Amino acid sequence: MVKRSFLKRASATAATASAPASSTAS
């Protein structure tokens, strides 16, 4: 349960941090 929640949170964080960075780079 904790692991799953951690992975989900990490995935969301990575997507949130990657989207703006990619947009800015472009």
KAHU-V471800 format. One record per residue. RES is the residue in one small letter. SS is DSSP state (h for helix, s for strand, l for the rest). OMEGA is omega in whole degrees, 0 to 359 (NA if undefined). Layout:
# KAHU-V471800
{{RES SS OMEGA} {RES SS OMEGA}}
This chain:
# KAHU-V471800
{{m l 181} {v h 181} {k h 182} {r h 181} {s h 180} {f h 181} {l h 181} {k h 180} {r h 180} {a h 180} {s h 180} {a h 181} {t h 181} {a h 180} {a h 182} {t h 182} {a h 182} {s h 182} {a h 181} {p h 181} {a h 180} {s h 180} {s h 182} {t h 181} {a h 180} {s l NA}}
